[in-house]
Amino acid sequence: MAGYGLEPIRQANGGTIRANNFSDGNGYRVAATAPSAFFEGDLVTYSAGNIVTDMAGASPGAVIGVFWGAEYADNSSGDVKFVRSIAAGTVAKAKFKCFVYDDPNTLFKIQADQAATAIAAADVGKNVQIVAGPTGSTVTFKSGLVADSSTKNTTNTFPLQILGSAQDDLGFTAAGTAMDIMVRINTHQHRNGATGVTGI
């Protein structure tokens, strides 16, 4: 089962799930020449006023939200395009206008690798890192991001907090069988920044 990144499932405050495209009135932007690939479900952070994917390490720091597509004018034809992913090096006439799930109250599901050590019901409330360097799919346009089950801990700088199972039966799998878990972004720019909440 391949990873699919972070997928929004509901709001903790009962509100409407919404991907925003604004920030200080200027919108979430990617540089006109995309510095890296962006896939639906990638974690994004700020860098020099633009958003970037920051998943080379297991803990990306202060996260602004989850990338969910973009709008841009093709540099050659001028045609306006709406895309679910951006290939690295893609050139636009101006910066890409991106849609980001940026509400810190948004809850997501993500695949947990359940590799050497499995997440269990007793781990709800703990924090977890991501598997560094995910590769997205050019077929599904989805991120390859997964949670690294073996890192479950109380560490407050870990990017995701475990809220439970997101399986249909709400159960937990044993080590060796990947599963979906429900999480919130722990190190959210709009909540606590790079120092999130200590797990329990």
PyMOL commands that set and color helices and strands:
alter all, ss='L'
color gray80, all
select helices_A, chain A and resi 121-123
alter helices_A, ss='H'
color red, helices_A
select strands_A, chain A and resi 7-11+28-30+43-47+50-53+65-73+80-83+96-101+106-112+127-130+147-153+160-165+179-185
alter strands_A, ss='S'
color yellow, strands_A
deselect
rebuild
show_as cartoon
